[in-house]
Amino acid sequence: MSVLVYVEQADGKFKKSVFEAVSYAKAIADNQNTSLTAISIGNVAEGDLKELGKYGASKILNVAADQLKNFVNQAYASVIAEAAKKEGANLIVLSNSFSGKGLAPRVAVKLKAGLVDGAVEMPNFDGGFSVKKTAFSGKAFAITSLTSENKVIALNPNAFGVKENAVDATVENFSPEIKPTDLTAIVKEIVRATNKISLPDAELVVSAGRGLKGPENWGMIEELASLLGAATACSKPVSDADWRPHSEHVGQTGIAISPNLYIAIGISGAIQHLAGVSSSKVIVVINKDPEAPFFKVADYGIVGDAFEVVPKIIAALKAHKG
Ligand SMILES: Cc1cc2nc3c(=O)[nH]c(=O)nc-3n(C[C@H](O)[C@H](O)[C@H](O)COP(=O)(O)OP(=O)(O)OC[C@H]3O[C@@H](n4cnc5c(N)ncnc54)[C@H](O)[C@@H]3O)c2cc1C
């Protein structure tokens, strides 16, 4: 088995989830006694590409075509499939990010591969090849057995962690043919709507619900988030009522996130909300009702009025920061 990992870039830089996907792919490659190749698409500086060697990628294929500067689902999938064929790779690893969710099934179709999306553990090789993944919006796990020769795994962010495993990395330019049919929808320009930390990429998230009573009370949530360097999120009723933008709505019908720290303030912890946040590494709940369901999944809980507790945390953080 030979392993290829797709390393997603944004503005020419790799995110933490990329180093995690490389670490995961390297662990599989080591287990199978094979080397690991990475494929980068877009304009990434050679120094950044070589940094992937720190996590175990010994060869990096660099596709720097101008038409592929911005993410194009169909074309990126074709390029990854071509790279897999060129390298004789039969296991492709991606991060289960926004773009990974679109790419993984397309790559799988192109390579006639079995697909596991939302993987949370290393594959089990005992008597075959099976992978544990999340199911039913994170409410359950499924063990999926792949029997096809080619396999695609999309790894959930924060499921494996970043592990250094330094090897010498070489960068090789790769120029696969790009068919016009793969370029039917092209991103011309990306204009950032805000300079805030993007929710799906955030390591720390401060989230609030209907317990905050109204949009006028979000000042303390934003202040806490800014002191922590966190992104802000909210429950569905809050965005439905236009207290906060829909882009902040997390849960079954919103964004699914898995940050290192999720602070839930005045949110009850309904199952549809938990579906999008329960894979957070550490959950802190602030709620005035000791019976709120969120406390059952919390690592730390504060039973108290958000309007008293949050200002105290803000004051303590300010004092700590000097
Ligand atoms: C099909 C479907 C999909 C859904 N998808 C989603 C989804 O994706 N995301 C989502 O969030 N919801 C979703 N919901 C809605 C979900 O069921 C809940 O209704 C919603 O999550 C509740 O939001 P909340 O916790 O902010 O509000 P509430 O349920 O009203 O809870 C407010 C909480 O704040 C606490 N509180 C009140 N005042 C204070 C105070 N001063 N200090 C501290 N705590 C206080 C209360 O004790 C309570 O626990 C979905 C529902 C359905 C049916």
The ligand as an SDF file (V2000), in Angstrom:
LIG
                    3D

 53 58  0  0  0  0  0  0  0  0999 V2000
  -34.5760   19.5020   12.9260 C   0  0  0  0  0  0  0  0  0  0  0  0
  -33.9570   20.4010   13.9290 C   0  0  0  0  0  0  0  0  0  0  0  0
  -32.6630   20.8440   13.7360 C   0  0  0  0  0  0  0  0  0  0  0  0
  -32.0740   21.6880   14.6660 C   0  0  0  0  0  0  0  0  0  0  0  0
  -30.7660   22.0990   14.4590 N   0  0  0  0  0  0  0  0  0  0  0  0
  -30.1790   22.8490   15.3910 C   0  0  0  0  0  0  0  0  0  0  0  0
  -28.8150   23.2330   15.2550 C   0  0  0  0  0  0  0  0  0  0  0  0
  -28.1620   22.9420   14.2600 O   0  0  0  0  0  0  0  0  0  0  0  0
  -28.2600   23.9710   16.2400 N   0  0  0  0  0  0  0  0  0  0  0  0
  -28.9320   24.3460   17.3640 C   0  0  0  0  0  0  0  0  0  0  0  0
  -28.3570   25.0390   18.2110 O   0  0  0  0  0  0  0  0  0  0  0  0
  -30.2100   23.9910   17.5170 N   0  0  0  0  0  0  0  0  0  0  0  0
  -30.8520   23.2680   16.5670 C   0  0  0  0  0  0  0  0  0  0  0  0
  -32.1540   22.9410   16.7330 N   0  0  0  0  0  0  0  0  0  0  0  0
  -32.8900   23.5420   17.8570 C   0  0  0  0  0  0  0  0  0  0  0  0
  -32.6590   22.8000   19.1590 C   0  0  0  0  0  0  0  0  0  0  0  0
  -33.5580   21.7200   19.2640 O   0  0  0  0  0  0  0  0  0  0  0  0
  -32.8640   23.7200   20.3560 C   0  0  0  0  0  0  0  0  0  0  0  0
  -34.1650   24.2700   20.2990 O   0  0  0  0  0  0  0  0  0  0  0  0
  -31.8610   24.8680   20.4020 C   0  0  0  0  0  0  0  0  0  0  0  0
  -30.5480   24.3720   20.3280 O   0  0  0  0  0  0  0  0  0  0  0  0
  -32.0370   25.6330   21.7270 C   0  0  0  0  0  0  0  0  0  0  0  0
  -31.2480   26.7880   21.6910 O   0  0  0  0  0  0  0  0  0  0  0  0
  -30.7350   27.4490   23.0500 P   0  0  0  0  0  0  0  0  0  0  0  0
  -30.0790   26.4220   23.8720 O   0  0  0  0  0  0  0  0  0  0  0  0
  -29.9790   28.6800   22.6810 O   0  0  0  0  0  0  0  0  0  0  0  0
  -32.1000   27.9700   23.7030 O   0  0  0  0  0  0  0  0  0  0  0  0
  -32.9640   27.3920   24.8980 P   0  0  0  0  0  0  0  0  0  0  0  0
  -33.3600   26.0000   24.6640 O   0  0  0  0  0  0  0  0  0  0  0  0
  -34.0350   28.3880   25.1160 O   0  0  0  0  0  0  0  0  0  0  0  0
  -31.9650   27.3810   26.1290 O   0  0  0  0  0  0  0  0  0  0  0  0
  -31.4820   28.5280   26.7520 C   0  0  0  0  0  0  0  0  0  0  0  0
  -30.6120   28.0930   27.8910 C   0  0  0  0  0  0  0  0  0  0  0  0
  -30.0640   29.2340   28.5090 O   0  0  0  0  0  0  0  0  0  0  0  0
  -30.1130   29.0730   29.9300 C   0  0  0  0  0  0  0  0  0  0  0  0
  -30.1720   30.4140   30.5040 N   0  0  0  0  0  0  0  0  0  0  0  0
  -31.2070   31.2780   30.5060 C   0  0  0  0  0  0  0  0  0  0  0  0
  -30.8420   32.4350   31.0830 N   0  0  0  0  0  0  0  0  0  0  0  0
  -29.5620   32.2850   31.4740 C   0  0  0  0  0  0  0  0  0  0  0  0
  -28.6200   33.1290   32.1350 C   0  0  0  0  0  0  0  0  0  0  0  0
  -28.9280   34.3790   32.5060 N   0  0  0  0  0  0  0  0  0  0  0  0
  -27.3920   32.6390   32.3660 N   0  0  0  0  0  0  0  0  0  0  0  0
  -27.0350   31.3700   32.0190 C   0  0  0  0  0  0  0  0  0  0  0  0
  -27.8830   30.5450   31.3860 N   0  0  0  0  0  0  0  0  0  0  0  0
  -29.1200   30.9960   31.1080 C   0  0  0  0  0  0  0  0  0  0  0  0
  -31.3460   28.2470   30.1810 C   0  0  0  0  0  0  0  0  0  0  0  0
  -31.2340   27.5660   31.4250 O   0  0  0  0  0  0  0  0  0  0  0  0
  -31.3550   27.3190   28.9930 C   0  0  0  0  0  0  0  0  0  0  0  0
  -30.6440   26.1200   29.2720 O   0  0  0  0  0  0  0  0  0  0  0  0
  -32.7810   22.0970   15.8090 C   0  0  0  0  0  0  0  0  0  0  0  0
  -34.0910   21.6280   16.0110 C   0  0  0  0  0  0  0  0  0  0  0  0
  -34.6580   20.8050   15.0810 C   0  0  0  0  0  0  0  0  0  0  0  0
  -36.0530   20.2990   15.3430 C   0  0  0  0  0  0  0  0  0  0  0  0
  1  2  1  0
  2  3  1  0
  2 52  2  0
  3  4  2  0
  4  5  1  0
  4 50  1  0
  5  6  2  0
  6  7  1  0
  6 13  1  0
  7  8  2  0
  7  9  1  0
  9 10  1  0
 10 11  2  0
 10 12  1  0
 12 13  2  0
 13 14  1  0
 14 15  1  0
 14 50  1  0
 15 16  1  0
 16 17  1  0
 16 18  1  0
 18 19  1  0
 18 20  1  0
 20 21  1  0
 20 22  1  0
 22 23  1  0
 23 24  1  0
 24 25  2  0
 24 26  1  0
 24 27  1  0
 27 28  1  0
 28 29  2  0
 28 30  1  0
 28 31  1  0
 31 32  1  0
 32 33  1  0
 33 34  1  0
 33 48  1  0
 34 35  1  0
 35 36  1  0
 35 46  1  0
 36 37  1  0
 36 45  1  0
 37 38  2  0
 38 39  1  0
 39 40  1  0
 39 45  2  0
 40 41  1  0
 40 42  2  0
 42 43  1  0
 43 44  2  0
 44 45  1  0
 46 47  1  0
 46 48  1  0
 48 49  1  0
 50 51  2  0
 51 52  1  0
 52 53  1  0
M  END
$$$$
